[in-house]
Structures are given as C-alpha cells and as structure tokens.
Amino acid sequence: MPDARRAALIRDGASGTLFNLAEFARMIEQPFAHDDGTAVWYFGPAAWDWKDRLASRQAPDFSLPDLAGHVHTLSELRGKKVFLLFWASW
C-alpha cells in the first residue's frame, strides 16, 4: 500500500481499524456502487481486467436469445455492422 494513500485507506475508529472500500476501489480503478439503506456493495472488474478489452476495440463475445428463443452470439456477426440496443425497466 502506498504510504501517501495509507491515511485515506485505513483509519482507527471507535469500533477498531476501518478500511475504506470506496477509496480502495478508486485506487485500482474499479467501478463500484453502494446503497447505505441496505448496506449493499457492488464491485465491478478492476482496471487490469477491463482496460485490455478497451484497447482491442472488440466487444467480448456473448450470447442472447431473440424473441423466438433462438440463441445468437456476437461472434457469429463478426465482420458485419451491429446495432445493439438494450433496455432495462428499473
């Protein structure tokens, strides 16, 4: 742990030593979300995992069903122009 970041990452609190998860995630360029009401955290992949994918400019392969239930993969469309539209109700 870099000495310059130690104070931001670790501090002593009334209940003992506290580790700042949000600051650590920022340090390794990891996306995160936290909900105080439910005390739930989500951590996405760290920068070393996703930066290489961005450099290649190729989307990772995935499979999804169409409305009729037939499964299609992105790799079967390689070399063609693809317009991907997605939506979430929440």
Phi and psi restraints in degrees (range 20) as a CNS / XPLOR table:
assign (resid 1 and name C) (resid 2 and name N)
       (resid 2 and name CA) (resid 2 and name C) 1.0 -63.0 20.0 2
assign (resid 2 and name N) (resid 2 and name CA)
       (resid 2 and name C) (resid 3 and name N) 1.0 134.1 20.0 2
assign (resid 2 and name C) (resid 3 and name N)
       (resid 3 and name CA) (resid 3 and name C) 1.0 -56.8 20.0 2
assign (resid 3 and name N) (resid 3 and name CA)
       (resid 3 and name C) (resid 4 and name N) 1.0 -37.0 20.0 2
assign (resid 3 and name C) (resid 4 and name N)
       (resid 4 and name CA) (resid 4 and name C) 1.0 -64.8 20.0 2
assign (resid 4 and name N) (resid 4 and name CA)
       (resid 4 and name C) (resid 5 and name N) 1.0 -25.7 20.0 2
assign (resid 4 and name C) (resid 5 and name N)
       (resid 5 and name CA) (resid 5 and name C) 1.0 -98.0 20.0 2
assign (resid 5 and name N) (resid 5 and name CA)
       (resid 5 and name C) (resid 6 and name N) 1.0 -10.6 20.0 2
assign (resid 5 and name C) (resid 6 and name N)
       (resid 6 and name CA) (resid 6 and name C) 1.0 -56.1 20.0 2
assign (resid 6 and name N) (resid 6 and name CA)
       (resid 6 and name C) (resid 7 and name N) 1.0 -43.9 20.0 2
assign (resid 6 and name C) (resid 7 and name N)
       (resid 7 and name CA) (resid 7 and name C) 1.0 -64.1 20.0 2
assign (resid 7 and name N) (resid 7 and name CA)
       (resid 7 and name C) (resid 8 and name N) 1.0 -32.9 20.0 2
assign (resid 7 and name C) (resid 8 and name N)
       (resid 8 and name CA) (resid 8 and name C) 1.0 -77.8 20.0 2
assign (resid 8 and name N) (resid 8 and name CA)
       (resid 8 and name C) (resid 9 and name N) 1.0 -25.9 20.0 2
assign (resid 8 and name C) (resid 9 and name N)
       (resid 9 and name CA) (resid 9 and name C) 1.0 -92.6 20.0 2
assign (resid 9 and name N) (resid 9 and name CA)
       (resid 9 and name C) (resid 10 and name N) 1.0 -35.5 20.0 2
assign (resid 9 and name C) (resid 10 and name N)
       (resid 10 and name CA) (resid 10 and name C) 1.0 -128.7 20.0 2
assign (resid 10 and name N) (resid 10 and name CA)
       (resid 10 and name C) (resid 11 and name N) 1.0 132.6 20.0 2
assign (resid 10 and name C) (resid 11 and name N)
       (resid 11 and name CA) (resid 11 and name C) 1.0 -148.3 20.0 2
assign (resid 11 and name N) (resid 11 and name CA)
       (resid 11 and name C) (resid 12 and name N) 1.0 155.9 20.0 2
assign (resid 11 and name C) (resid 12 and name N)
       (resid 12 and name CA) (resid 12 and name C) 1.0 -90.4 20.0 2
assign (resid 12 and name N) (resid 12 and name CA)
       (resid 12 and name C) (resid 13 and name N) 1.0 129.7 20.0 2
assign (resid 12 and name C) (resid 13 and name N)
       (resid 13 and name CA) (resid 13 and name C) 1.0 -119.9 20.0 2
assign (resid 13 and name N) (resid 13 and name CA)
       (resid 13 and name C) (resid 14 and name N) 1.0 -179.6 20.0 2
assign (resid 13 and name C) (resid 14 and name N)
       (resid 14 and name CA) (resid 14 and name C) 1.0 -62.5 20.0 2
assign (resid 14 and name N) (resid 14 and name CA)
       (resid 14 and name C) (resid 15 and name N) 1.0 -31.1 20.0 2
assign (resid 14 and name C) (resid 15 and name N)
       (resid 15 and name CA) (resid 15 and name C) 1.0 -99.1 20.0 2
assign (resid 15 and name N) (resid 15 and name CA)
       (resid 15 and name C) (resid 16 and name N) 1.0 12.1 20.0 2
assign (resid 15 and name C) (resid 16 and name N)
       (resid 16 and name CA) (resid 16 and name C) 1.0 121.7 20.0 2
assign (resid 16 and name N) (resid 16 and name CA)
       (resid 16 and name C) (resid 17 and name N) 1.0 -162.9 20.0 2
assign (resid 16 and name C) (resid 17 and name N)
       (resid 17 and name CA) (resid 17 and name C) 1.0 -75.9 20.0 2
assign (resid 17 and name N) (resid 17 and name CA)
       (resid 17 and name C) (resid 18 and name N) 1.0 132.9 20.0 2
assign (resid 17 and name C) (resid 18 and name N)
       (resid 18 and name CA) (resid 18 and name C) 1.0 -113.2 20.0 2
assign (resid 18 and name N) (resid 18 and name CA)
       (resid 18 and name C) (resid 19 and name N) 1.0 139.4 20.0 2
assign (resid 18 and name C) (resid 19 and name N)
       (resid 19 and name CA) (resid 19 and name C) 1.0 -111.6 20.0 2
assign (resid 19 and name N) (resid 19 and name CA)
       (resid 19 and name C) (resid 20 and name N) 1.0 127.5 20.0 2
assign (resid 19 and name C) (resid 20 and name N)
       (resid 20 and name CA) (resid 20 and name C) 1.0 -85.4 20.0 2
assign (resid 20 and name N) (resid 20 and name CA)
       (resid 20 and name C) (resid 21 and name N) 1.0 97.9 20.0 2
assign (resid 20 and name C) (resid 21 and name N)
       (resid 21 and name CA) (resid 21 and name C) 1.0 -63.2 20.0 2
assign (resid 21 and name N) (resid 21 and name CA)
       (resid 21 and name C) (resid 22 and name N) 1.0 -40.4 20.0 2
assign (resid 21 and name C) (resid 22 and name N)
       (resid 22 and name CA) (resid 22 and name C) 1.0 -63.7 20.0 2
assign (resid 22 and name N) (resid 22 and name CA)
       (resid 22 and name C) (resid 23 and name N) 1.0 -42.4 20.0 2
assign (resid 22 and name C) (resid 23 and name N)
       (resid 23 and name CA) (resid 23 and name C) 1.0 -66.7 20.0 2
assign (resid 23 and name N) (resid 23 and name CA)
       (resid 23 and name C) (resid 24 and name N) 1.0 -38.8 20.0 2
assign (resid 23 and name C) (resid 24 and name N)
       (resid 24 and name CA) (resid 24 and name C) 1.0 -62.8 20.0 2
assign (resid 24 and name N) (resid 24 and name CA)
       (resid 24 and name C) (resid 25 and name N) 1.0 -44.0 20.0 2
assign (resid 24 and name C) (resid 25 and name N)
       (resid 25 and name CA) (resid 25 and name C) 1.0 -61.4 20.0 2
assign (resid 25 and name N) (resid 25 and name CA)
       (resid 25 and name C) (resid 26 and name N) 1.0 -40.5 20.0 2
assign (resid 25 and name C) (resid 26 and name N)
       (resid 26 and name CA) (resid 26 and name C) 1.0 -62.8 20.0 2
assign (resid 26 and name N) (resid 26 and name CA)
       (resid 26 and name C) (resid 27 and name N) 1.0 -39.2 20.0 2
assign (resid 26 and name C) (resid 27 and name N)
       (resid 27 and name CA) (resid 27 and name C) 1.0 -63.3 20.0 2
assign (resid 27 and name N) (resid 27 and name CA)
       (resid 27 and name C) (resid 28 and name N) 1.0 -38.9 20.0 2
assign (resid 27 and name C) (resid 28 and name N)
       (resid 28 and name CA) (resid 28 and name C) 1.0 -97.5 20.0 2
assign (resid 28 and name N) (resid 28 and name CA)
       (resid 28 and name C) (resid 29 and name N) 1.0 13.2 20.0 2
assign (resid 28 and name C) (resid 29 and name N)
       (resid 29 and name CA) (resid 29 and name C) 1.0 55.8 20.0 2
assign (resid 29 and name N) (resid 29 and name CA)
       (resid 29 and name C) (resid 30 and name N) 1.0 49.8 20.0 2
assign (resid 29 and name C) (resid 30 and name N)
       (resid 30 and name CA) (resid 30 and name C) 1.0 -109.0 20.0 2
assign (resid 30 and name N) (resid 30 and name CA)
       (resid 30 and name C) (resid 31 and name N) 1.0 122.3 20.0 2
assign (resid 30 and name C) (resid 31 and name N)
       (resid 31 and name CA) (resid 31 and name C) 1.0 -66.2 20.0 2
assign (resid 31 and name N) (resid 31 and name CA)
       (resid 31 and name C) (resid 32 and name N) 1.0 144.8 20.0 2
assign (resid 31 and name C) (resid 32 and name N)
       (resid 32 and name CA) (resid 32 and name C) 1.0 -150.2 20.0 2
assign (resid 32 and name N) (resid 32 and name CA)
       (resid 32 and name C) (resid 33 and name N) 1.0 160.1 20.0 2
assign (resid 32 and name C) (resid 33 and name N)
       (resid 33 and name CA) (resid 33 and name C) 1.0 -141.6 20.0 2
assign (resid 33 and name N) (resid 33 and name CA)
       (resid 33 and name C) (resid 34 and name N) 1.0 145.9 20.0 2
assign (resid 33 and name C) (resid 34 and name N)
       (resid 34 and name CA) (resid 34 and name C) 1.0 -139.4 20.0 2
assign (resid 34 and name N) (resid 34 and name CA)
       (resid 34 and name C) (resid 35 and name N) 1.0 136.5 20.0 2
assign (resid 34 and name C) (resid 35 and name N)
       (resid 35 and name CA) (resid 35 and name C) 1.0 -115.0 20.0 2
assign (resid 35 and name N) (resid 35 and name CA)
       (resid 35 and name C) (resid 36 and name N) 1.0 112.0 20.0 2
assign (resid 35 and name C) (resid 36 and name N)
       (resid 36 and name CA) (resid 36 and name C) 1.0 -62.3 20.0 2
assign (resid 36 and name N) (resid 36 and name CA)
       (resid 36 and name C) (resid 37 and name N) 1.0 -39.1 20.0 2
assign (resid 36 and name C) (resid 37 and name N)
       (resid 37 and name CA) (resid 37 and name C) 1.0 -60.4 20.0 2
assign (resid 37 and name N) (resid 37 and name CA)
       (resid 37 and name C) (resid 38 and name N) 1.0 -38.6 20.0 2
assign (resid 37 and name C) (resid 38 and name N)
       (resid 38 and name CA) (resid 38 and name C) 1.0 -107.6 20.0 2
assign (resid 38 and name N) (resid 38 and name CA)
       (resid 38 and name C) (resid 39 and name N) 1.0 -2.6 20.0 2
assign (resid 38 and name C) (resid 39 and name N)
       (resid 39 and name CA) (resid 39 and name C) 1.0 56.8 20.0 2
assign (resid 39 and name N) (resid 39 and name CA)
       (resid 39 and name C) (resid 40 and name N) 1.0 38.8 20.0 2
assign (resid 39 and name C) (resid 40 and name N)
       (resid 40 and name CA) (resid 40 and name C) 1.0 -104.3 20.0 2
assign (resid 40 and name N) (resid 40 and name CA)
       (resid 40 and name C) (resid 41 and name N) 1.0 136.7 20.0 2
assign (resid 40 and name C) (resid 41 and name N)
       (resid 41 and name CA) (resid 41 and name C) 1.0 -117.3 20.0 2
assign (resid 41 and name N) (resid 41 and name CA)
       (resid 41 and name C) (resid 42 and name N) 1.0 147.5 20.0 2
assign (resid 41 and name C) (resid 42 and name N)
       (resid 42 and name CA) (resid 42 and name C) 1.0 -129.8 20.0 2
assign (resid 42 and name N) (resid 42 and name CA)
       (resid 42 and name C) (resid 43 and name N) 1.0 133.1 20.0 2
assign (resid 42 and name C) (resid 43 and name N)
       (resid 43 and name CA) (resid 43 and name C) 1.0 -123.1 20.0 2
assign (resid 43 and name N) (resid 43 and name CA)
       (resid 43 and name C) (resid 44 and name N) 1.0 124.9 20.0 2
assign (resid 43 and name C) (resid 44 and name N)
       (resid 44 and name CA) (resid 44 and name C) 1.0 -83.1 20.0 2
assign (resid 44 and name N) (resid 44 and name CA)
       (resid 44 and name C) (resid 45 and name N) 1.0 -174.8 20.0 2
assign (resid 44 and name C) (resid 45 and name N)
       (resid 45 and name CA) (resid 45 and name C) 1.0 -67.5 20.0 2
assign (resid 45 and name N) (resid 45 and name CA)
       (resid 45 and name C) (resid 46 and name N) 1.0 145.1 20.0 2
assign (resid 45 and name C) (resid 46 and name N)
       (resid 46 and name CA) (resid 46 and name C) 1.0 -70.6 20.0 2
assign (resid 46 and name N) (resid 46 and name CA)
       (resid 46 and name C) (resid 47 and name N) 1.0 163.0 20.0 2
assign (resid 46 and name C) (resid 47 and name N)
       (resid 47 and name CA) (resid 47 and name C) 1.0 -56.2 20.0 2
assign (resid 47 and name N) (resid 47 and name CA)
       (resid 47 and name C) (resid 48 and name N) 1.0 -37.4 20.0 2
assign (resid 47 and name C) (resid 48 and name N)
       (resid 48 and name CA) (resid 48 and name C) 1.0 -65.9 20.0 2
assign (resid 48 and name N) (resid 48 and name CA)
       (resid 48 and name C) (resid 49 and name N) 1.0 -18.1 20.0 2
assign (resid 48 and name C) (resid 49 and name N)
       (resid 49 and name CA) (resid 49 and name C) 1.0 -86.6 20.0 2
assign (resid 49 and name N) (resid 49 and name CA)
       (resid 49 and name C) (resid 50 and name N) 1.0 -38.8 20.0 2
assign (resid 49 and name C) (resid 50 and name N)
       (resid 50 and name CA) (resid 50 and name C) 1.0 -101.6 20.0 2
assign (resid 50 and name N) (resid 50 and name CA)
       (resid 50 and name C) (resid 51 and name N) 1.0 -18.2 20.0 2
assign (resid 50 and name C) (resid 51 and name N)
       (resid 51 and name CA) (resid 51 and name C) 1.0 -65.2 20.0 2
assign (resid 51 and name N) (resid 51 and name CA)
       (resid 51 and name C) (resid 52 and name N) 1.0 -35.8 20.0 2
assign (resid 51 and name C) (resid 52 and name N)
       (resid 52 and name CA) (resid 52 and name C) 1.0 -64.6 20.0 2
assign (resid 52 and name N) (resid 52 and name CA)
       (resid 52 and name C) (resid 53 and name N) 1.0 -37.0 20.0 2
assign (resid 52 and name C) (resid 53 and name N)
       (resid 53 and name CA) (resid 53 and name C) 1.0 -65.0 20.0 2
assign (resid 53 and name N) (resid 53 and name CA)
       (resid 53 and name C) (resid 54 and name N) 1.0 -37.5 20.0 2
assign (resid 53 and name C) (resid 54 and name N)
       (resid 54 and name CA) (resid 54 and name C) 1.0 -68.1 20.0 2
assign (resid 54 and name N) (resid 54 and name CA)
       (resid 54 and name C) (resid 55 and name N) 1.0 -37.3 20.0 2
assign (resid 54 and name C) (resid 55 and name N)
       (resid 55 and name CA) (resid 55 and name C) 1.0 -64.6 20.0 2
assign (resid 55 and name N) (resid 55 and name CA)
       (resid 55 and name C) (resid 56 and name N) 1.0 -33.7 20.0 2
assign (resid 55 and name C) (resid 56 and name N)
       (resid 56 and name CA) (resid 56 and name C) 1.0 -74.6 20.0 2
assign (resid 56 and name N) (resid 56 and name CA)
       (resid 56 and name C) (resid 57 and name N) 1.0 -19.8 20.0 2
assign (resid 56 and name C) (resid 57 and name N)
       (resid 57 and name CA) (resid 57 and name C) 1.0 60.7 20.0 2
assign (resid 57 and name N) (resid 57 and name CA)
       (resid 57 and name C) (resid 58 and name N) 1.0 24.5 20.0 2
assign (resid 57 and name C) (resid 58 and name N)
       (resid 58 and name CA) (resid 58 and name C) 1.0 -120.4 20.0 2
assign (resid 58 and name N) (resid 58 and name CA)
       (resid 58 and name C) (resid 59 and name N) 1.0 132.0 20.0 2
assign (resid 58 and name C) (resid 59 and name N)
       (resid 59 and name CA) (resid 59 and name C) 1.0 -71.2 20.0 2
assign (resid 59 and name N) (resid 59 and name CA)
       (resid 59 and name C) (resid 60 and name N) 1.0 145.2 20.0 2
assign (resid 59 and name C) (resid 60 and name N)
       (resid 60 and name CA) (resid 60 and name C) 1.0 -66.2 20.0 2
assign (resid 60 and name N) (resid 60 and name CA)
       (resid 60 and name C) (resid 61 and name N) 1.0 149.6 20.0 2
assign (resid 60 and name C) (resid 61 and name N)
       (resid 61 and name CA) (resid 61 and name C) 1.0 -70.9 20.0 2
assign (resid 61 and name N) (resid 61 and name CA)
       (resid 61 and name C) (resid 62 and name N) 1.0 142.8 20.0 2
assign (resid 61 and name C) (resid 62 and name N)
       (resid 62 and name CA) (resid 62 and name C) 1.0 -150.7 20.0 2
assign (resid 62 and name N) (resid 62 and name CA)
       (resid 62 and name C) (resid 63 and name N) 1.0 163.6 20.0 2
assign (resid 62 and name C) (resid 63 and name N)
       (resid 63 and name CA) (resid 63 and name C) 1.0 -124.7 20.0 2
assign (resid 63 and name N) (resid 63 and name CA)
       (resid 63 and name C) (resid 64 and name N) 1.0 139.4 20.0 2
assign (resid 63 and name C) (resid 64 and name N)
       (resid 64 and name CA) (resid 64 and name C) 1.0 -144.0 20.0 2
assign (resid 64 and name N) (resid 64 and name CA)
       (resid 64 and name C) (resid 65 and name N) 1.0 146.2 20.0 2
assign (resid 64 and name C) (resid 65 and name N)
       (resid 65 and name CA) (resid 65 and name C) 1.0 -83.7 20.0 2
assign (resid 65 and name N) (resid 65 and name CA)
       (resid 65 and name C) (resid 66 and name N) 1.0 150.2 20.0 2
assign (resid 65 and name C) (resid 66 and name N)
       (resid 66 and name CA) (resid 66 and name C) 1.0 -87.6 20.0 2
assign (resid 66 and name N) (resid 66 and name CA)
       (resid 66 and name C) (resid 67 and name N) 1.0 -175.3 20.0 2
assign (resid 66 and name C) (resid 67 and name N)
       (resid 67 and name CA) (resid 67 and name C) 1.0 -64.1 20.0 2
assign (resid 67 and name N) (resid 67 and name CA)
       (resid 67 and name C) (resid 68 and name N) 1.0 -23.6 20.0 2
assign (resid 67 and name C) (resid 68 and name N)
       (resid 68 and name CA) (resid 68 and name C) 1.0 -88.9 20.0 2
assign (resid 68 and name N) (resid 68 and name CA)
       (resid 68 and name C) (resid 69 and name N) 1.0 -3.0 20.0 2
assign (resid 68 and name C) (resid 69 and name N)
       (resid 69 and name CA) (resid 69 and name C) 1.0 94.0 20.0 2
assign (resid 69 and name N) (resid 69 and name CA)
       (resid 69 and name C) (resid 70 and name N) 1.0 -0.7 20.0 2
assign (resid 69 and name C) (resid 70 and name N)
       (resid 70 and name CA) (resid 70 and name C) 1.0 -78.5 20.0 2
assign (resid 70 and name N) (resid 70 and name CA)
       (resid 70 and name C) (resid 71 and name N) 1.0 130.5 20.0 2
assign (resid 70 and name C) (resid 71 and name N)
       (resid 71 and name CA) (resid 71 and name C) 1.0 -85.1 20.0 2
assign (resid 71 and name N) (resid 71 and name CA)
       (resid 71 and name C) (resid 72 and name N) 1.0 133.0 20.0 2
assign (resid 71 and name C) (resid 72 and name N)
       (resid 72 and name CA) (resid 72 and name C) 1.0 -123.6 20.0 2
assign (resid 72 and name N) (resid 72 and name CA)
       (resid 72 and name C) (resid 73 and name N) 1.0 144.9 20.0 2
assign (resid 72 and name C) (resid 73 and name N)
       (resid 73 and name CA) (resid 73 and name C) 1.0 -113.9 20.0 2
assign (resid 73 and name N) (resid 73 and name CA)
       (resid 73 and name C) (resid 74 and name N) 1.0 152.9 20.0 2
assign (resid 73 and name C) (resid 74 and name N)
       (resid 74 and name CA) (resid 74 and name C) 1.0 -64.9 20.0 2
assign (resid 74 and name N) (resid 74 and name CA)
       (resid 74 and name C) (resid 75 and name N) 1.0 -35.2 20.0 2
assign (resid 74 and name C) (resid 75 and name N)
       (resid 75 and name CA) (resid 75 and name C) 1.0 -63.3 20.0 2
assign (resid 75 and name N) (resid 75 and name CA)
       (resid 75 and name C) (resid 76 and name N) 1.0 -27.9 20.0 2
assign (resid 75 and name C) (resid 76 and name N)
       (resid 76 and name CA) (resid 76 and name C) 1.0 -71.7 20.0 2
assign (resid 76 and name N) (resid 76 and name CA)
       (resid 76 and name C) (resid 77 and name N) 1.0 -13.2 20.0 2
assign (resid 76 and name C) (resid 77 and name N)
       (resid 77 and name CA) (resid 77 and name C) 1.0 -103.8 20.0 2
assign (resid 77 and name N) (resid 77 and name CA)
       (resid 77 and name C) (resid 78 and name N) 1.0 6.2 20.0 2
assign (resid 77 and name C) (resid 78 and name N)
       (resid 78 and name CA) (resid 78 and name C) 1.0 -55.4 20.0 2
assign (resid 78 and name N) (resid 78 and name CA)
       (resid 78 and name C) (resid 79 and name N) 1.0 133.4 20.0 2
assign (resid 78 and name C) (resid 79 and name N)
       (resid 79 and name CA) (resid 79 and name C) 1.0 93.2 20.0 2
assign (resid 79 and name N) (resid 79 and name CA)
       (resid 79 and name C) (resid 80 and name N) 1.0 -10.3 20.0 2
assign (resid 79 and name C) (resid 80 and name N)
       (resid 80 and name CA) (resid 80 and name C) 1.0 -107.5 20.0 2
assign (resid 80 and name N) (resid 80 and name CA)
       (resid 80 and name C) (resid 81 and name N) 1.0 156.2 20.0 2
assign (resid 80 and name C) (resid 81 and name N)
       (resid 81 and name CA) (resid 81 and name C) 1.0 -74.3 20.0 2
assign (resid 81 and name N) (resid 81 and name CA)
       (resid 81 and name C) (resid 82 and name N) 1.0 135.1 20.0 2
assign (resid 81 and name C) (resid 82 and name N)
       (resid 82 and name CA) (resid 82 and name C) 1.0 -127.5 20.0 2
assign (resid 82 and name N) (resid 82 and name CA)
       (resid 82 and name C) (resid 83 and name N) 1.0 130.1 20.0 2
assign (resid 82 and name C) (resid 83 and name N)
       (resid 83 and name CA) (resid 83 and name C) 1.0 -109.8 20.0 2
assign (resid 83 and name N) (resid 83 and name CA)
       (resid 83 and name C) (resid 84 and name N) 1.0 115.0 20.0 2
assign (resid 83 and name C) (resid 84 and name N)
       (resid 84 and name CA) (resid 84 and name C) 1.0 -107.0 20.0 2
assign (resid 84 and name N) (resid 84 and name CA)
       (resid 84 and name C) (resid 85 and name N) 1.0 121.6 20.0 2
assign (resid 84 and name C) (resid 85 and name N)
       (resid 85 and name CA) (resid 85 and name C) 1.0 -121.6 20.0 2
assign (resid 85 and name N) (resid 85 and name CA)
       (resid 85 and name C) (resid 86 and name N) 1.0 127.7 20.0 2
assign (resid 85 and name C) (resid 86 and name N)
       (resid 86 and name CA) (resid 86 and name C) 1.0 -133.8 20.0 2
assign (resid 86 and name N) (resid 86 and name CA)
       (resid 86 and name C) (resid 87 and name N) 1.0 159.3 20.0 2
assign (resid 86 and name C) (resid 87 and name N)
       (resid 87 and name CA) (resid 87 and name C) 1.0 -149.9 20.0 2
assign (resid 87 and name N) (resid 87 and name CA)
       (resid 87 and name C) (resid 88 and name N) 1.0 145.8 20.0 2
assign (resid 87 and name C) (resid 88 and name N)
       (resid 88 and name CA) (resid 88 and name C) 1.0 -132.9 20.0 2
assign (resid 88 and name N) (resid 88 and name CA)
       (resid 88 and name C) (resid 89 and name N) 1.0 140.2 20.0 2
assign (resid 88 and name C) (resid 89 and name N)
       (resid 89 and name CA) (resid 89 and name C) 1.0 -77.2 20.0 2
assign (resid 89 and name N) (resid 89 and name CA)
       (resid 89 and name C) (resid 90 and name N) 1.0 -19.9 20.0 2
